[in-house]
Amino acid sequence: MSWSYRVMRYKNRDGDYGYAFTEAYYDDEGKVDGWTDPVDVTTDTREEFVERVMRALSEPVIVPNEDDMAFTEEPALISQESNQ
C-alpha cells in the first residue's frame, strides 16, 4: 500500500462545498482505497512542499459519497504540464 497527498472536495457543516488536502491511500493496483480527514501539508523543505502540493493539484479531485467510502473524481485543478 502507498499514499500521497490529494485534493478532496468535501461538504462542510453549512452544506457548502470546499476543497482540502487529504492523504489518499492506494491498493496494490494503484487505485484509491481510502483517505484521511483533511490534513495540513508539512515538509522539511520548501522544494518538497511545492512538489507535494503541485502533485496533489495535478491529480483528479476525490469527491467522496456521503454514505460510504465510494467516490467519484473531478478533473485536476491544474494540468500535468504546469507541474513540470
Secondary structure, DSSP 4 states (H G I P E B T S, - for coil): -EEEEEEEEEE-TTS-EEEEEEEEEE-TTS-EEEEPSP-----SSHHHHHHHHHHHHHSPEEEE-SSSS-EEEE--SS-GGGG-
